[in-house]
């Protein structure tokens, strides 16, 4: 089959349980790029949390970040697409989260806002301890709505929110149906503008490159990946994905701890 571009989710897909890219997966990515195939990263993360990894892997394509709210070339700084949350919705969600004592983060370009004593923020602090200074994430602490920027917010994320409380949050904050709520990892809830999805971002990049979606493939493992799995012709759910994600994909590969990306690329996409 002829493939011109492949989109890879990160956590649970390209990355194993140790948050590392295996040697087999690295080799496959190098092979794809050598053949002129576009290798695109699509993640729920803020792209400042990804650009170091992209550099290590030699990936020069723009990064789809914040579940599709941003497409940016982190080398040149060029923003190809963005979809910000409306300031009124940022205000409403943040106020609700502070009242209920939720551990939440806010993604803007080149920074992360985290609540004081946030357990989730430890992920970013740990990352910063491991990388060069130029790749570190600026972390800003917020103790009230007054500390939070309301403009140019790409995504909000709530950590360890019980399902019944997620339903109440959506009912309270999405009265105008302007928001999308999706899980990008176990225990996490992402909130973005209703027009935001990885699938939409993949279509935007495909058009920019002049690539038909029938000549693209995608790999994912979680609910926020479903839209992009449905957008392309060749879609692969990881062996560790939920049944809903597997049903959305054309094929199921091995798990992220079994080099599922490399296995599927070598078996189906490299011939």
N, C-alpha and C positions, 0 to 999 in steps of 0.2 A: 504494500500500500504506500502511496505517496503522501508524505506528511511535510508540511512547511513550518509548522509551529506546534510546540507542546507547552501546556501550562501546568505548573506544579504547585500544589498547596505545600506548605512547609510542615507545620506541626502535625504529627501523626501520619505524614505522607513521605515527603523527602527526608525529613528528620526522623531518626529512630527514637526510642524511649529515653536515650541519654542526651537528646537534643543535638545529635551529631549527624553529619552526612557520611554514610559509610563509604569505604574506598570503592566498592562496586558502583554505588550511585554516582560518585565523583567521576569515575571512568566513563560511565554512560553519558553524563552531561557533557564531558569533553568531546566524546565521539559525536554527539549530536551537533554541537557547535562547529566542529571541524567539517561536518557535512553541510553546513550552512542552514541548519534548522534553527528557527528562533526558539530559544529557551527562556520561558517567562515564569517568574515567580508571582504567585497570587496568594495573599495571606490576609488574615484578620489583623495582623500586627500593624503598628505604625511603621512606615518604611525606615525610620531612623534606627529601628530595632532589627533591620534586615540588611542594610547596605553593606555592613562589614562582611556578612556571609556571602552576599552577592559578589563582592570584590574577591573574596577568597576562591570562589568557584569560577571566576572569570566571566560572569554573566554581565553583559553590557546593556541588555534590554531594559526598558522601563519596568518598574515594579508596581504591580497591582496591590495596593495596601488598603487597610481598614475595610476589608470586605468589598472593595470596589469603589469606595468613596474617593480614592486618589489613584491616579496613574502618574508616576513621576520618574524621570531619569535622574537617579541620585548622583550620577557623575557630573552631568551638566547643570542639574538643578531645574531643568525644564519641566513644568507641570503640563501634562497633556490633557488631563481631565481632573476635575474635582467636583464634589457635591457636598456642600456643608450642611450641617443641621441648622435649622432656623434658630436664631438667638432666643426667641420666646420658648422654644422647646428645650433648649439647653438649660435655661433658667428653671423651667418647670421640673425637669427630670432631676437636676442637681438639688433643688429644694426638697423634693420628695426623698431623695437618697439621704440627705443630711438629717432630715426629720426622723427617718427610720434607722439611722446609724449604719447604712450600707458601706461596704468597702468598694469604692468605685474609682475608675480612672477616666481621664478625658484625653483624647488624642488630637493634637494640632500639629501643624507642620513644625518639625524640628524640636518638639518637646512633648513631655507627658506630665499631666497633672494627676497627683495622687492624694488621697486623703491622709491626714496625719495618722501615724501608726498603722498604715495600710499593710496588710500581709501580702497583698498582690504586688506592692511596690518592691518587695524583696527580690522578685524575679528580675527587675530592672537593675537593682543595686548589684546583684550577683553578676549579671551580664557586664555591667560597667567595670567590675573588678577584673574581668578576664580579657577585655579588649583594649586596644590602643586608645589613647585619649581622643583622637579624631573620630572614633566610632562610638564614643560614649553618649548615652541618652541624657539630655538635660531633664532633671526631675524637679518639678515644682510642687510644693506642698500647699494644699488648700484645707482650711479648717471651717470655712463657711462659703456661701455662694458669692460673697463679696471678693473672695480670692480667686475666683474662676473667670477666665476669659469666656465671653459668650459668642464672640465673632470667630468665624473660620474654624469651627469645631468639626472634625471629620467623623468622629465616632465617640460614643461613651460605652463603657464596659463595667458591668457589675459582677463582682466575684462572690461565689458561693451563695447565690440567691435561691432560696427554696422555691419549688415550682409554683406552689399556691400563692406565694408572694409576688412572683413574676406576673401572674395573671392579674393581680390587684394593681400592680405598677402600670401595666399596659392599659388597664381600664381608666386609671386616673390621669395618665400622661398622654394618651393617644386619642383624645376625644375628637380631634379633627382628622384622624386617619392620615397623618403626615409622617409617620414613623414606621420603621421595620425593626422587628425584634427577632434575632436569630442567635443560636448557640454556635460558637466557633470552637469550643472545647468543653470538656466535661466540667461542670461547675461554673461556667461563664456565660453571661448574657450580653450580647452586643446590641447597641441601639444606634441606628443611623437614619438618614433621610429615606423616605419610602422608595425613592428612585434608585437606591444603592443596592448593588449586588455584584458578585464576581462575574456572573454571566454577562451582565451589561458591559462591564469593563473589558471582558474578553472580546466582545463584539466591537467595541470602540477601537481596540488595538488591532484587531483583524482588519478593520476598514482602513486604518492608518497604514498598515503594511501592504494592503492590497491582497490579503490572503483570504481565500474562501474558508468558511467555517467547516466545510466538508473535507478540508485538508488540514484540520487541526485536531489535536488530542488534548485530554486533560486528565489529571490524577487528583483524587481527593479522598477524604475520610470522614468529614463531618458535615453537619446540616448546612453550614454556610458555603459548602462546595457544590451543593446540588444544582444551583442555577448554572454554574459553568459546565458541569457534567452534561447538563441537558442542552447546552448551547452548541457544543461541538459534535462532530460525527463519531469520533473515537473516544470513549470515556471509560475510565478505569477507577473502580472503588478499591480501596486497600482492604486487605483481609481483616484488618482490625476495625473496619468501618461498621457503623450500625446497619441494621437490615434495611432501613429506609434509604440510606445512601447507596447501598448495594443495588437496591431495586431501581434507582435512578440512573445507574451506570450500565453501559453496554457489557462490560466485563468486570470480573473481580480478580485481582492479582493477589500476590502474597502480602503478608503484613509488613508494616514499616520496619519491624525488627528482623525481617527475612529478606531484605533488599527487594521488596515488592516492586519498586519503580524500575530498578535495573532488570529484574526478571521479565516484566511485561514489555519493556522497550526492546530487549533483545529478542523476545519471542514473537512479538506482533508488529513492532514499529520500525525495525532496523533493516528489514528485508527490501 
